[in-house]
Amino acid sequence: MSNQEPPLPRASRLGFLRNSLSLFGLIVMAGSCFAFLFLFALELFSGSSNPYVGILTYMVAPAFLMGGLMFVVLGIWRQRRRMRARGETAAPLMINFSAPHDRKMLNVFLLAGSFFLLLTALGSYHTYHFTESVQFCGETCHEVMKPELTSYKHSPHARVSCTECHIGKGATWYVRSKLSGAYQVYATIANKYPKPVPTPIKNLRPAQETCEQCHWPARFVGNMDRTFTSFLSDQTNPVYSVRMLLKVGGADESHGPREGIHWHMNVGNKIEYIATDEGRQKIPWVRMTDRQGVVTEFKSASFTNSTANYTVRRMDCMDCHNRPAHMLESPNNAVNLAMALGNIDATLPFIKTNAVFALLQPYTNQTQALQKIATFLAGQYPNEPKVRPTIDAVQQIYKDNFFPEMKASWKFYPDNIGHKDWPGCFRCHDGKHVASDSKRMIKANDCNACHIILAQGSGADLEKFDSHGQTFKHPGDEYDKAYLCSDCHNGGL
């Protein structure tokens, strides 16, 4: 005779589910399945792409499903042990509709289940919309993104949601966002993210698929009259302003002449380049294809490698407008603006120098920084009541642009608009990019190429308007034109 215990009847095995753990697991599994289907359908038919709802749909809901399954298995195992220890078998699971007790329990189950599914639907719906919000992207899920969130709130794109630019539309990029989002969740939980967080240059979508959903490049025509005001580092904080006409221009002849800064746009021209660094700040090779199809290559003398070893990128909006929503101001620019607005009292001796100096000092955290800024400035102007609002303004500049916990500031994020603090335009227009025939080079050190200085200086000098343009006069000592602006200017004094 066999010593093996005879198997239980098939119908009686359902009795193993008649325990609190298994029933709880079944309820969790039902709710997670419903939440998954609801979120999946909501995202499928909503017409918008949300990279974060995938965390709920493809990670959280399945996790609850597996958790519920574990409770079911654990309950069955425990119930099986108990019943075998007593020499019992599970009674068949059946519902007798003739019995009032069974009908009552079934009604209770249906009502409770419907209520639970309703709550799950409402919760899933609100959770879906919450994950689309800027608060979720910048605060709830990614506290490490404080520098990006703060700069975003002060940017011209503060009313554009994060997902509109970072993800955009399309199934391919949607799937890519799910994969990258999963790793970001892991990196945040495991504290394995870099400090500061680098700009995601490699996986940014082309501007045509994001920026141009709102902006119309063909309509970028005309010029802009701008005045840039600076306060010099002297005891009296003298003002020096430059009023210039920025030749924005355009690249579509149906709306205006093809000229100016926006001549580079790929609406009417094809400009390609090779960058030898990840941040695309070193560009030794440029190729231009004009409207007649004539191709001209420009390269610096230091570039002797084959182009096959590099990725050739076509120039678009993001190559110049690389910080459209996350601009961190340099100390010099931020203090200049605060002084021009009167938030920092320009009558305080050497306040420009002292304010920038205080911002440039290394601090370990924001609390320490604000305390030391206040102590330093108060010490420079003892018993001076006007210094209190100035301290508040300098502290606000620090809170808006410096994040010592994440080691983030303007130093780490080049801004390619202009050419004062960063090479920007001079990445190509540096006078070192020569054509293969050695007869042409990319135009460099020509101030009138992209803008015309209408007036400059202060007081009466600023009133000397010249529509044909003036030669730039550097305040103070004359500068050596062999150097780029960014060789001396670095965001500090």
NUVO-295948 format. One line per 5 residues: their letters; for each residue x, y, z of C-alpha. Coordinates in Angstrom, 3 decimals, decimal comma, padded with zeros to 6 digits. Layout:
A	X/Y/Z; ... $
***
This chain:
MSNQE	000,000/000,000/000,000; 001,158/003,553/-000,695; 001,886/005,811/002,257; 001,035/008,906/000,205; -002,046/010,808/001,325 $
PPLPR	-004,863/010,671/-001,231; -005,509/013,968/-003,039; -008,399/016,055/-001,937; -011,443/016,185/-004,144; -011,171/018,933/-006,790 $
ASRLG	-014,225/020,806/-005,582; -013,068/020,844/-001,998; -009,834/022,659/-002,840; -011,734/025,924/-003,109; -012,157/025,679/000,602 $
FLRNS	-008,534/026,694/000,991; -009,585/030,222/-000,092; -011,958/030,523/002,840; -009,596/032,465/005,078; -009,058/036,137/005,797 $
LSLFG	-005,605/036,400/004,160; -006,704/034,861/000,857; -009,893/036,893/000,698; -007,938/040,082/001,397; -005,471/039,145/-001,351 $
LIVMA	-008,308/038,548/-003,822; -009,766/041,976/-003,081; -006,363/043,635/-003,591; -005,867/041,762/-006,861; -009,282/042,770/-008,133 $
GSCFA	-008,687/046,418/-007,272; -005,229/046,496/-008,859; -006,527/044,869/-012,042; -009,325/047,388/-012,267; -006,936/050,293/-011,587 $
FLFLF	-004,564/049,062/-014,274; -007,310/048,728/-016,884; -008,824/052,075/-015,935; -005,495/053,952/-016,106; -004,532/052,224/-019,320 $
ALELF	-007,834/053,138/-020,981; -007,724/056,680/-019,601; -004,271/057,288/-021,022; -005,109/055,552/-024,287; -008,118/057,737/-025,028 $
SGSSN	-007,063/060,991/-023,356; -005,028/062,146/-026,361; -002,143/063,383/-024,187; 001,141/061,811/-023,216; 001,955/061,563/-019,541 $
PYVGI	005,329/059,989/-018,702; 004,611/059,606/-014,999; 001,268/057,875/-015,073; 003,172/054,886/-016,393; 004,674/054,512/-012,934 $
LTYMV	001,154/053,897/-011,636; -000,029/051,810/-014,576; 002,999/049,641/-015,179; 004,720/049,599/-011,792; 002,397/050,416/-008,874 $
APAFL	-000,677/048,515/-010,083; 001,283/045,328/-010,951; 003,105/045,585/-007,626; -000,237/045,559/-005,780; -001,375/042,685/-007,984 $
MGGLM	001,662/040,615/-007,029; 001,230/041,600/-003,395; -002,378/040,436/-003,440; -001,334/037,178/-005,053; 001,208/036,628/-002,306 $
FVVLG	-001,527/037,073/000,323; -003,702/034,529/-001,519; -000,907/031,956/-001,655; 000,058/032,591/001,966; -003,562/032,169/003,083 $
IWRQR	-003,968/028,924/001,122; -000,732/027,533/002,565; -001,724/028,428/006,120; -005,258/027,093/005,703; -003,979/023,871/004,150 $
RRMRA	-001,656/023,237/007,087; -004,420/023,863/009,607; -006,904/021,580/007,867; -004,435/018,732/007,380; -003,407/018,998/011,035 $
RGETA	-007,046/018,449/011,989; -007,521/015,727/009,392; -010,162/017,811/007,618; -010,861/018,574/004,006; -012,216/021,834/002,669 $
APLMI	-015,914/021,949/001,998; -016,908/022,769/-001,553; -017,406/026,453/-002,264; -020,970/026,988/-003,414; -023,663/029,613/-003,247 $
NFSAP	-027,200/028,475/-002,551; -029,538/031,141/-003,928; -032,425/029,438/-002,133; -030,802/030,178/001,213; -031,563/033,695/002,587 $
HDRKM	-028,150/033,853/004,266; -026,261/033,208/001,031; -028,348/035,782/-000,885; -027,712/038,364/001,825; -023,950/037,752/001,824 $
LNVFL	-023,860/037,957/-001,971; -025,647/041,322/-001,939; -023,248/042,647/000,690; -020,296/041,488/-001,402; -021,654/043,102/-004,579 $
LAGSF	-022,374/046,411/-002,838; -018,991/046,485/-001,094; -017,209/045,488/-004,308; -018,992/048,167/-006,350; -018,167/050,815/-003,770 $
FLLLT	-014,543/049,699/-003,714; -014,299/049,828/-007,504; -015,860/053,314/-007,505; -013,280/054,562/-005,030; -010,535/052,936/-007,101 $
ALGSY	-011,802/054,682/-010,238; -011,971/058,089/-008,581; -008,577/057,652/-006,985; -007,004/056,475/-010,226; -008,536/059,383/-012,149 $
HTYHF	-007,282/062,041/-009,746; -003,920/060,348/-009,447; -003,604/060,381/-013,225; -004,139/064,131/-013,424; -001,906/064,792/-010,445 $
TESVQ	001,002/063,006/-012,095; 000,681/065,421/-015,033; 001,145/068,428/-012,786; 004,310/070,426/-012,303; 004,024/069,909/-008,534 $
FCGET	004,371/066,154/-008,974; 007,317/066,426/-011,357; 009,176/068,991/-009,305; 008,155/068,366/-005,697; 006,392/065,102/-004,910 $
CHEVM	008,312/062,605/-007,002; 011,546/064,471/-007,685; 012,709/066,580/-004,782; 016,148/066,396/-006,364; 014,757/068,594/-009,142 $
KPELT	014,485/071,681/-006,940; 016,898/073,726/-009,110; 014,929/072,878/-012,226; 011,572/073,584/-010,572; 012,669/076,938/-009,140 $
SYKHS	014,184/078,144/-012,406; 011,145/076,870/-014,309; 008,810/079,022/-012,212; 010,795/082,130/-013,214; 011,065/081,228/-016,886 $
PHARV	009,003/082,365/-019,887; 007,623/078,800/-020,075; 006,245/078,722/-016,531; 002,763/077,933/-017,853; 003,914/075,029/-020,019 $
SCTEC	003,817/071,638/-018,306; 007,054/069,676/-017,954; 005,796/066,813/-020,113; 005,034/069,069/-023,094; 008,735/069,773/-023,650 $
HIGKG	010,515/066,825/-022,078; 008,307/064,162/-023,677; 005,971/065,595/-026,284; 003,743/063,385/-028,392; 004,264/060,009/-030,009 $
ATWYV	004,321/056,364/-028,937; 008,088/055,886/-029,373; 009,032/058,705/-027,034; 006,261/057,673/-024,673; 007,820/054,212/-024,262 $
RSKLS	011,291/055,724/-023,877; 009,972/057,969/-021,122; 008,602/054,923/-019,288; 011,972/053,207/-019,353; 013,898/056,286/-018,249 $
GAYQV	011,280/057,089/-015,625; 011,633/053,656/-014,069; 015,363/054,142/-013,656; 014,865/057,644/-012,260; 012,569/056,240/-009,579 $
YATIA	015,246/053,707/-008,654; 018,020/056,337/-008,677; 015,992/058,645/-006,451; 015,145/055,908/-003,942; 018,710/054,560/-003,918 $
NKYPK	020,248/058,054/-003,788; 022,334/057,351/-006,884; 021,594/060,493/-008,869; 024,375/062,905/-009,895; 024,845/066,296/-008,291 $
PVPTP	024,149/068,540/-010,071; 021,695/066,808/-012,378; 023,093/067,099/-015,919; 021,055/068,483/-018,781; 019,548/065,553/-020,725 $
IKNLR	021,094/066,643/-024,017; 021,435/063,209/-025,585; 017,791/062,207/-025,332; 016,146/065,566/-025,987; 013,611/065,542/-028,778 $
PAQET	014,204/067,736/-031,849; 012,785/071,229/-031,565; 010,451/070,564/-034,499; 008,617/067,988/-032,392; 008,348/070,072/-029,215 $
CEQCH	009,077/073,804/-029,492; 007,409/074,167/-032,870; 004,130/072,826/-031,527; 003,648/076,368/-030,183; 006,275/078,484/-031,938 $
WPARF	006,153/079,161/-035,686; 009,695/079,671/-036,979; 008,566/081,078/-040,309; 007,111/084,079/-038,470; 010,319/084,921/-036,600 $
VGNMD	011,151/088,116/-038,481; 012,195/091,666/-037,725; 014,470/093,255/-035,118; 014,354/093,914/-031,384; 015,406/097,082/-029,558 $
RTFTS	017,007/096,082/-026,241; 018,920/097,984/-023,567; 021,374/096,154/-021,322; 022,249/097,942/-018,084; 025,269/097,094/-015,969 $
FLSDQ	026,708/098,532/-012,778; 030,481/098,693/-012,693; 032,611/097,500/-009,803; 033,542/100,857/-008,328; 032,817/102,732/-005,132 $
TNPVY	029,956/104,679/-006,688; 028,606/101,720/-008,676; 028,537/103,683/-011,971; 025,968/102,705/-014,573; 026,969/101,609/-018,060 $
SVRML	024,236/100,806/-020,569; 024,289/099,507/-024,108; 021,255/100,030/-026,316; 021,312/097,793/-029,343; 019,133/096,622/-032,171 $
LKVGG	019,156/092,836/-032,254; 018,898/091,574/-035,812; 016,519/088,709/-035,139; 015,739/088,442/-038,838; 014,248/085,291/-040,294 $
ADESH	014,750/082,388/-042,672; 011,525/082,322/-044,669; 011,288/084,785/-047,562; 007,508/084,495/-047,665; 007,395/086,448/-044,391 $
GPREG	010,506/088,605/-044,549; 014,139/088,753/-045,636; 016,466/085,852/-044,909; 018,952/087,559/-042,621; 020,007/088,118/-039,049 $
IHWHM	020,297/085,675/-036,181; 017,435/083,454/-037,329; 019,119/082,997/-040,699; 020,560/079,883/-039,050; 017,134/078,292/-038,650 $
NVGNK	016,519/075,168/-040,674; 013,441/076,727/-042,275; 015,544/078,067/-045,145; 019,063/076,808/-044,484; 020,725/073,583/-043,526 $
IEYIA	023,478/074,006/-040,946; 025,150/070,896/-039,547; 027,920/070,575/-037,011; 030,041/068,228/-034,950; 030,510/068,702/-031,207 $
TDEGR	033,396/066,938/-029,520; 032,016/067,243/-025,986; 028,783/066,099/-024,370; 027,639/069,646/-023,628; 028,048/070,721/-027,280 $
QKIPW	030,253/073,632/-026,311; 033,196/072,660/-028,529; 032,249/072,754/-032,206; 035,286/072,365/-034,490; 033,415/071,409/-037,704 $
VRMTD	030,454/073,056/-039,475; 028,791/072,241/-042,793; 026,451/074,634/-044,602; 024,142/073,672/-047,471; 022,599/076,682/-049,197 $
RQGVV	019,314/076,764/-051,096; 021,062/075,900/-054,365; 022,508/072,767/-052,783; 026,076/074,053/-052,609; 027,887/072,482/-049,657 $
TEFKS	030,652/074,269/-047,761; 032,574/072,793/-044,856; 034,300/074,891/-042,193; 036,625/073,487/-039,584; 039,179/074,682/-037,080 $
ASFTN	042,848/073,805/-037,493; 042,731/071,566/-034,433; 040,137/069,263/-036,011; 042,031/066,623/-037,972; 039,826/063,600/-037,341 $
STANY	037,402/062,002/-039,753; 033,774/063,109/-039,492; 032,820/059,421/-039,515; 033,990/059,192/-035,913; 031,357/061,684/-034,729 $
TVRRM	027,646/062,290/-034,877; 026,702/065,039/-037,315; 023,818/067,049/-035,869; 021,569/069,436/-037,743; 021,270/072,782/-036,024 $
DCMDC	017,896/073,680/-034,535; 016,411/076,072/-031,969; 017,821/074,205/-028,961; 021,420/074,742/-030,038; 021,113/078,412/-029,073 $
HNRPA	017,986/078,431/-026,894; 019,339/075,602/-024,770; 017,938/076,894/-021,453; 014,409/077,988/-022,414; 012,787/076,994/-019,126 $
HMLES	015,635/076,465/-016,647; 017,711/079,635/-016,688; 019,979/080,141/-013,693; 021,239/083,714/-013,589; 024,881/084,475/-012,946 $
PNNAV	025,647/086,651/-009,895; 026,697/089,561/-012,079; 023,530/089,554/-014,198; 021,203/088,960/-011,254; 022,723/091,808/-009,205 $
NLAMA	022,628/094,152/-012,200; 018,910/093,524/-012,624; 018,181/093,925/-008,910; 020,075/097,236/-008,835; 018,318/098,479/-011,972 $
LGNID	014,955/097,683/-010,361; 015,957/099,412/-007,118; 015,809/096,238/-005,035; 019,495/096,699/-004,195; 020,363/100,246/-003,165 $
ATLPF	022,940/101,547/-005,652; 023,902/104,392/-003,292; 025,661/101,964/-000,952; 029,417/102,166/-001,670; 030,816/099,143/-003,515 $
IKTNA	027,482/097,340/-003,179; 027,844/095,777/-006,638; 031,204/094,283/-005,689; 030,097/093,198/-002,230; 026,820/091,651/-003,370 $
VFALL	028,483/089,584/-006,093; 031,280/088,592/-003,706; 028,763/087,332/-001,155; 026,986/085,248/-003,781; 030,194/083,719/-005,083 $
QPYTN	031,344/082,263/-001,771; 031,118/078,475/-001,285; 028,354/077,338/001,052; 027,332/073,854/002,137; 023,592/074,501/002,330 $
QTQAL	021,052/077,240/001,766; 020,526/078,036/005,449; 024,227/078,651/005,965; 024,392/080,737/002,801; 021,556/083,059/003,794 $
QKIAT	023,023/083,569/007,259; 026,523/084,333/006,000; 025,260/086,654/003,267; 023,344/088,652/005,871; 026,316/088,718/008,267 $
FLAGQ	028,767/089,805/005,566; 026,653/092,604/004,101; 025,593/093,884/007,520; 029,262/093,992/008,495; 030,160/096,009/005,415 $
YPNEP	027,537/098,648/006,217; 027,211/098,871/010,027; 024,386/100,992/011,379; 023,075/101,513/007,854; 019,284/101,028/007,748 $
KVRPT	019,243/100,893/003,940; 021,191/097,641/003,929; 018,297/095,504/005,233; 016,269/095,535/001,966; 019,506/094,950/000,076 $
IDAVQ	020,266/091,876/002,192; 016,781/090,545/001,463; 017,291/091,068/-002,274; 020,681/089,337/-002,333; 019,319/086,417/-000,319 $
QIYKD	016,434/086,085/-002,778; 018,895/086,001/-005,664; 020,709/083,177/-003,930; 017,514/081,196/-003,286; 016,460/081,558/-006,934 $
NFFPE	019,779/080,673/-008,551; 022,019/078,711/-006,146; 021,392/075,225/-004,792; 024,407/074,053/-002,768; 022,779/070,792/-001,703 $
MKASW	022,585/069,788/-005,374; 025,803/071,656/-006,294; 023,823/073,518/-008,944; 024,375/077,062/-010,164; 024,960/078,929/-013,403 $
KFYPD	028,516/077,536/-013,523; 027,311/074,063/-014,469; 024,718/075,040/-017,079; 026,063/076,965/-020,105; 023,610/079,362/-021,714 $
NIGHK	024,203/079,687/-025,455; 022,136/082,826/-025,970; 024,627/085,612/-026,639; 028,340/085,366/-025,989; 029,266/087,269/-022,829 $
DWPGC	029,412/084,728/-020,004; 029,606/081,636/-022,232; 031,044/081,141/-025,750; 027,528/080,795/-027,179; 027,667/082,264/-030,682 $
FRCHD	031,464/082,156/-030,640; 031,445/078,363/-030,564; 031,372/078,757/-034,345; 031,933/082,492/-034,866; 035,391/082,554/-033,325 $
GKHVA	037,459/083,325/-036,419; 039,012/079,857/-036,407; 036,586/077,987/-038,661; 038,011/078,115/-042,167; 036,557/076,656/-045,377 $
SDSKR	038,384/073,900/-047,219; 039,384/076,344/-049,995; 041,037/078,553/-047,318; 039,370/081,595/-048,841; 036,396/081,897/-046,503 $
MIKAN	035,759/081,632/-042,817; 032,760/081,878/-040,553; 032,281/085,548/-039,753; 033,719/086,501/-036,368; 034,226/089,568/-034,176 $
DCNAC	031,780/091,534/-036,299; 029,489/093,238/-033,827; 027,195/094,459/-036,597; 026,527/090,965/-037,923; 023,847/090,192/-035,350 $
HIILA	023,219/093,550/-033,676; 023,761/097,278/-034,086; 024,840/099,401/-031,121; 022,554/102,425/-031,194; 023,880/104,093/-028,036 $
QGSGA	026,165/103,243/-025,137; 027,582/104,656/-021,938; 025,714/106,672/-019,333; 024,212/110,124/-018,951; 024,711/112,294/-022,028 $
DLEKF	026,607/109,571/-023,887; 023,562/107,309/-023,821; 021,602/110,031/-025,627; 023,963/110,017/-028,615; 021,806/107,857/-030,855 $
DSHGQ	023,225/106,535/-034,122; 020,975/104,362/-036,290; 023,960/103,283/-038,420; 025,659/101,780/-035,390; 028,544/102,668/-033,114 $
TFKHP	031,803/100,882/-032,440; 031,585/099,074/-029,149; 033,412/100,846/-026,329; 034,368/098,591/-023,480; 033,873/100,354/-020,130 $
GDEYD	037,132/101,030/-018,357; 040,264/099,739/-020,036; 040,226/098,872/-023,738; 039,901/095,140/-024,288; 042,065/092,937/-026,508 $
KAYLC	039,942/091,846/-029,482; 041,956/088,652/-029,746; 040,000/087,373/-026,763; 036,364/086,361/-026,629; 034,031/088,035/-024,149 $
SDCHN	033,676/084,787/-022,226; 037,448/084,518/-021,799; 037,199/087,262/-019,158; 033,526/087,370/-018,216; 032,471/084,277/-016,332 $
GGL	029,344/085,371/-014,518; 031,224/086,940/-011,608; 032,672/090,423/-011,536 $
***
